[in-house]
Amino acid sequence: MAAPRVILHIGSQKTGTTSIQGFLKTQTEALSEAGFHFVQAGRTNIAHNSIIQLIRKGKGEAVAEEILSEIVENSGKTCIISSEMFFRKDMAEYFAKIFPAALRLQTRVVVYIRRQDKYAESMYKQRVKNGRYQGSPEEYAQTVVNLHYGQTLSHFATAFGIRNLIVRPFERTLFPGGDVLQDFCRSTGIPLELGQKYQHPSANATLSREVSELLGQISRETPKVNTKDIIRHIMHHRPEGTVVSSDCLDLETRRSIMRTYAAENEEVRATYCAALPGLFDLSDLFREDSYPMPNKRQRKMRRDQAEAAVKAAQLTLSR
């Protein structure tokens, strides 16, 4: 295909979007020389998340005019718009409305999707540590988070055409050098060497379930406390037991989740990623020793470690 007028990167969340957006913001000169422009209209810092807030405030048409004007001003370049919050039906409808038909045909929609059990667990911790959810990980995966990727993709396919969707499973074995940024470059036509040269900032580690739940409790009960400072302190020092991944959903729950979405995932693969043998790597689900859950003694130890780490952070920050 010819170089697109627009690349619309719609996330989704927890798929390396911060690295991609940080690259787009800091490498503007090199990108411009390569024929790409990171749209400023509707963008705060590294992402276009504020577009959603502007729409809610009744300013969606105004920011649309700014975006279209900037695209016209950079007619010789491929313009990039990026937000991990765009992977939603209403945003597909928004862009279908504000982009003229000819521009939609010249837009490539890039989306990364994460295996449902891993995505649900990651989003659970995110919501819990912000004090926005108090249920169990299992309840969250079953009733709260939207894991029906096919439904959302169909709305973007209707708006832009199936051929204009670039759907990439968030599987590092599929990426050049295991790097999602390099994969983004390869998928969008950005010179791969630009992504290879970019120095990624340190990736955020995954806090344990116990630390996440304790931070959520603090957020609800003591809203004046800045939990982001506590998180930064813990991430910097990494006390024992506080940085733990894959500690919320056991093996059987993960198997159940992936069985639930098996047919839909196969349809997504056949429709958007037909060259892949499977949408996601499920090999870990066939190993009986995968995802061991802590016993009663270990849970208590992790709670104690979480409390000690948070208290130590609060003490240091109060000085």
Phi, psi and omega per residue, in radians:
M1 nan 2.687 3.046
A2 -1.182 2.789 3.119
A3 -1.016 2.307 -3.114
P4 -1.292 2.748 3.012
R5 -1.299 -0.612 -3.069
V6 -2.383 2.442 2.908
I7 -1.953 2.078 3.127
L8 -1.862 1.782 -3.129
H9 -1.607 1.972 -2.980
I10 -1.867 0.336 3.091
G11 1.695 -2.348 -0.001
S12 -1.499 -3.009 -3.116
Q13 -1.120 2.682 3.084
K14 1.111 0.617 3.098
T15 -2.314 0.663 3.065
G16 1.334 0.356 -3.091
T17 -1.122 -0.591 3.139
T18 -1.083 -0.709 3.109
S19 -1.129 -0.770 -3.137
I20 -1.100 -0.820 -3.090
Q21 -1.206 -0.653 3.077
G22 -1.072 -0.703 3.074
F23 -1.086 -0.822 -3.099
L24 -1.085 -0.641 -3.106
K25 -1.309 -0.736 -2.991
T26 -1.508 -0.279 -3.079
Q27 -1.917 0.611 -3.027
T28 -1.066 -0.705 -3.096
E29 -1.157 -0.826 3.132
A30 -1.127 -0.670 3.112
L31 -1.153 -0.693 3.134
S32 -1.089 -0.740 3.117
E33 -1.110 -0.492 3.135
A34 -1.532 -0.051 3.080
G35 1.693 0.440 -3.121
F36 -2.217 2.578 3.141
H37 -2.361 2.172 3.110
F38 -1.523 1.921 -3.020
V39 -1.023 2.319 3.135
Q40 -1.535 -0.652 -3.106
A41 -1.015 2.287 3.132
G42 1.344 0.132 -3.098
R43 -1.950 2.303 2.989
T44 -1.991 2.072 -3.088
N45 1.065 -1.954 -2.975
I46 -1.768 -0.133 -3.018
A47 -2.411 2.824 -3.134
H48 -1.679 0.506 -3.128
N49 -1.042 -0.524 -3.055
S50 -1.162 -0.270 3.087
I51 -1.021 -0.687 -3.139
I52 -1.109 -0.744 3.120
Q53 -1.135 -0.672 3.122
L54 -1.147 -0.658 3.082
I55 -1.081 -0.762 -3.123
R56 -1.138 -0.454 3.126
K57 -1.580 0.134 3.130
G58 1.406 0.298 -3.092
K59 -1.925 0.353 -3.111
G60 -1.108 -0.681 -3.134
E61 -1.213 -0.655 -3.126
A62 -1.132 -0.797 -3.138
V63 -1.222 -0.511 3.078
A64 -1.093 -0.740 3.113
E65 -1.078 -0.708 3.120
E66 -1.130 -0.738 -3.139
I67 -1.098 -0.844 -3.114
L68 -1.118 -0.669 3.106
S69 -1.099 -0.722 -3.141
E70 -1.183 -0.617 3.084
I71 -1.120 -0.739 3.109
V72 -1.105 -0.747 -3.134
E73 -1.099 -0.442 -3.139
N74 -1.977 0.801 -3.037
S75 -1.106 -0.371 3.129
G76 -1.517 -0.003 -3.079
K77 -2.150 2.844 2.981
T78 -1.544 2.075 -3.107
C79 -1.568 2.432 -3.074
I80 -2.038 2.297 3.051
I81 -2.154 2.321 -3.014
S82 -2.494 2.243 2.985
S83 -2.752 2.281 3.071
E84 -1.214 -0.181 -3.118
M85 -1.581 -0.026 -3.064
F86 -1.444 -0.174 -3.081
F87 -1.327 1.238 -3.062
R88 -2.617 2.630 3.125
K89 -1.000 -0.806 -3.053
D90 -1.148 -0.492 3.103
M91 -1.336 -0.558 3.017
A92 -1.077 -0.751 3.127
E93 -1.171 -0.639 3.131
Y94 -1.097 -0.878 -3.111
F95 -1.208 -0.554 3.064
A96 -1.107 -0.567 -3.127
K97 -1.372 -0.742 -3.012
I98 -1.510 -0.422 3.126
F99 -1.529 2.198 3.021
P100 -1.012 2.717 -3.075
A101 -0.968 -0.740 -3.121
A102 -1.107 -0.640 3.132
L103 -1.250 -0.632 3.107
R104 -1.069 -0.633 3.124
L105 -1.220 -0.335 3.133
Q106 -1.845 0.354 3.138
T107 -1.940 2.375 2.999
R108 -1.879 2.206 3.119
V109 -1.723 2.051 -3.094
V110 -1.867 2.227 -3.138
V111 -2.448 2.394 3.015
Y112 -1.901 2.335 3.139
I113 -2.139 2.394 -3.077
R114 -1.803 2.579 3.140
R115 -0.901 2.352 -2.922
Q116 -0.994 -0.730 -3.118
D117 -1.166 -0.670 3.134
K118 -1.248 -0.675 3.115
Y119 -1.144 -0.781 -3.125
A120 -1.066 -0.735 -3.134
E121 -1.139 -0.761 -3.130
S122 -1.134 -0.746 3.124
M123 -1.214 -0.574 3.079
Y124 -1.035 -0.855 -3.139
K125 -1.096 -0.669 3.131
Q126 -1.075 -0.833 -3.111
R127 -1.207 -0.678 -3.113
V128 -1.141 -0.823 -3.066
K129 -1.204 -0.356 3.065
N130 -1.537 0.038 3.110
G131 1.340 0.297 -3.040
R132 -1.745 -0.041 3.134
Y133 -2.630 2.442 -3.097
Q134 -2.202 0.001 3.141
G135 -1.389 -2.988 -3.124
S136 -1.511 2.814 3.083
P137 -1.034 -0.659 -3.128
E138 -1.124 -0.759 3.111
E139 -1.120 -0.689 -3.136
Y140 -1.086 -0.808 -3.119
A141 -1.147 -0.556 -3.049
Q142 -1.519 -0.541 -2.949
T143 -2.233 -0.233 -2.998
V144 -1.919 -1.037 -3.034
V145 -1.377 2.466 3.127
N146 -1.487 1.971 -3.116
L147 -1.935 0.161 3.131
H148 -1.520 1.395 -3.078
Y149 -1.097 -0.648 -3.086
G150 -1.042 -0.640 -3.127
Q151 -1.132 -0.808 -3.134
T152 -1.178 -0.727 3.126
L153 -1.066 -0.623 -3.113
S154 -1.108 -0.576 3.117
H155 -1.195 -0.703 3.090
F156 -1.233 -0.590 3.086
A157 -1.131 -0.667 3.094
T158 -1.125 -0.699 -3.088
A159 -1.305 -0.671 -2.977
F160 -2.080 -0.202 -3.073
G161 1.632 2.425 -3.087
I162 -1.010 -0.692 -3.088
R163 -1.125 -0.323 -3.123
N164 -1.662 0.048 3.082
L165 -1.681 2.255 3.038
I166 -1.942 1.807 -3.060
V167 -1.850 2.117 -3.077
R168 -2.165 2.065 3.011
P169 -1.091 2.410 3.134
F170 -1.406 1.352 3.126
E171 -2.215 1.931 -3.014
R172 -1.090 -0.404 3.100
T173 -1.163 -0.306 3.115
L174 -1.544 -0.222 -3.007
F175 -1.657 2.552 3.033
P176 -1.050 2.155 -3.116
G177 1.108 0.283 -3.115
G178 1.210 0.303 -2.997
D179 -1.928 2.095 -3.125
V180 -1.122 -0.565 3.129
L181 -1.113 -0.775 3.099
Q182 -1.094 -0.633 3.096
D183 -1.154 -0.696 3.098
F184 -1.065 -0.771 3.116
C185 -1.064 -0.832 -3.126
R186 -1.090 -0.643 -3.087
S187 -1.311 -0.407 -3.040
T188 -1.900 -0.135 -3.128
G189 1.598 0.019 3.034
I190 -1.179 2.347 -3.138
P191 -0.886 2.202 -3.051
L192 -1.052 -0.551 -3.103
E193 -1.136 -0.446 3.089
L194 -1.158 -0.748 3.098
G195 -1.197 -0.597 -3.137
Q196 -1.203 -0.562 -3.106
K197 -1.423 -0.348 -3.035
Y198 -1.182 2.293 3.109
Q199 -1.568 1.849 -3.118
H200 -1.141 2.420 2.944
P201 -1.190 2.817 -3.122
S202 -1.029 2.272 3.141
A203 -1.240 2.546 3.096
N204 -1.204 2.226 3.072
A205 -1.333 2.895 -3.112
T206 -1.665 2.066 3.091
L207 -1.222 2.640 3.104
S208 -1.148 2.827 3.094
R209 -1.036 -0.711 -3.087
E210 -1.148 -0.729 3.101
V211 -1.152 -0.744 -3.136
S212 -1.055 -0.773 -3.119
E213 -1.183 -0.657 3.124
L214 -1.170 -0.702 3.105
L215 -1.131 -0.642 3.097
G216 -1.124 -0.685 3.097
Q217 -1.102 -0.740 3.115
I218 -1.108 -0.734 -3.128
S219 -1.057 -0.661 -3.120
R220 -1.359 -0.720 -3.017
E221 -1.545 -0.513 -3.124
T222 -2.329 1.265 -3.028
P223 -1.083 -0.328 3.138
K224 -1.286 -0.319 3.134
V225 -1.295 2.270 3.123
N226 -1.488 1.679 -3.100
T227 -1.204 -0.367 3.109
K228 -1.106 -0.632 3.089
D229 -1.157 -0.690 3.103
I230 -1.090 -0.757 3.139
I231 -1.075 -0.785 3.139
R232 -1.067 -0.688 3.141
H233 -1.126 -0.790 -3.130
I234 -1.154 -0.719 3.137
M235 -1.098 -0.618 -3.119
H236 -1.250 -0.763 -3.047
H237 -1.637 -0.459 3.101
R238 0.841 1.116 3.076
P239 -1.043 2.712 -3.090
E240 -0.992 2.339 3.053
G241 1.458 0.025 -3.059
T242 -1.735 -0.347 3.127
V243 -1.976 1.760 -3.043
V244 -2.486 2.328 3.080
S245 -1.956 2.877 3.081
S246 0.943 0.753 -3.075
D247 -2.054 0.277 -3.089
C248 -1.935 -0.646 -3.057
L249 -2.030 2.243 -3.137
D250 -1.406 3.066 -3.025
L251 -1.066 -0.797 -3.097
E252 -1.136 -0.651 3.102
T253 -1.135 -0.741 3.112
R254 -1.101 -0.747 3.109
R255 -1.061 -0.729 -3.138
S256 -1.109 -0.770 3.126
I257 -1.045 -0.820 -3.072
M258 -1.251 -0.483 3.016
R259 -1.157 -0.676 -3.126
T260 -1.030 -0.664 -3.041
Y261 -1.812 0.155 -3.058
A262 -1.033 -0.856 -3.088
A263 -1.143 -0.750 3.137
E264 -1.150 -0.698 3.121
N265 -1.116 -0.652 3.112
E266 -1.161 -0.657 3.096
E267 -1.145 -0.702 3.092
V268 -1.096 -0.775 3.127
R269 -1.040 -0.864 -3.089
A270 -1.118 -0.563 -3.076
T271 -1.441 -0.729 -2.979
Y272 -2.025 -0.374 -3.053
C273 -2.375 0.895 -2.994
A274 -1.081 -0.400 -3.122
A275 -1.290 -0.275 -3.117
L276 -1.508 2.478 3.098
P277 -1.228 -0.454 3.098
G278 -2.700 2.690 -3.107
L279 -1.200 -0.733 -3.124
F280 -2.284 2.734 3.014
D281 -1.397 2.052 -3.109
L282 -1.954 0.224 -3.021
S283 -1.053 -0.577 -3.126
D284 -1.145 -0.418 -3.116
L285 -1.328 -0.176 3.120
F286 -1.689 -0.001 3.100
R287 -1.763 2.165 -3.054
E288 -1.197 -0.311 -3.126
D289 -1.649 0.137 3.136
S290 -1.354 2.521 3.019
Y291 0.968 0.965 3.068
P292 -1.203 2.404 3.126
M293 -1.680 2.579 -3.123
P294 -1.173 2.557 3.061
N295 -1.425 -3.089 -3.070
K296 -1.032 -0.751 -3.130
R297 -1.157 -0.735 3.140
Q298 -1.156 -0.647 3.107
R299 -1.094 -0.743 3.111
K300 -1.113 -0.728 3.139
M301 -1.080 -0.719 -3.136
R302 -1.195 -0.646 3.077
R303 -1.113 -0.733 3.116
D304 -1.110 -0.724 3.123
Q305 -1.120 -0.703 3.130
A306 -1.115 -0.798 -3.133
E307 -1.097 -0.741 -3.135
A308 -1.131 -0.718 -3.121
A309 -1.161 -0.742 -3.132
V310 -1.182 -0.733 3.120
K311 -1.104 -0.721 3.126
A312 -1.110 -0.697 3.114
A313 -1.133 -0.764 -3.133
Q314 -1.116 -0.683 3.136
L315 -1.118 -0.799 -3.141
T316 -1.111 -0.756 -3.079
L317 -1.231 -0.399 -3.110
S318 -1.428 -0.208 -3.092
R319 -1.350 nan nan
